[in-house]
Amino acid sequence: MTGKILHGDQKFLNPAVSPHSGSIRATLVKESYNNKDIDYCSALLIKDCSRTVTLDFDFHNKSGKKLSIKKANILIDVITKLRDSIDEVIV
């Protein structure tokens, strides 16, 4: 099995001086087996304090890729709505 990193990104969710920890990491790796079967392994890892959530977006064909994109779009929609709701709160 060989793997090639197609995408890798990590961001910290809070400033370094903050007592709160947290990070988000996204990866996309193209894996091939015997130079024949190809899989794309993709994940989103979210850490905050002592909790960790990993969401997988793996696929090996067009229909699987379509489902992974749909899953990502749903997450983007929910997070965007949460951000907008937080922004509207008057404190």
ABEGO torsion letter per residue (X at the ends): XBBBBABBBBBBABBAABABBEBBBBBBBBBBBGGABBBBBBBBBBBBEABBBBBBABBABAAAAAAAAAAAAAAAAAAAAAAAAAAABBX
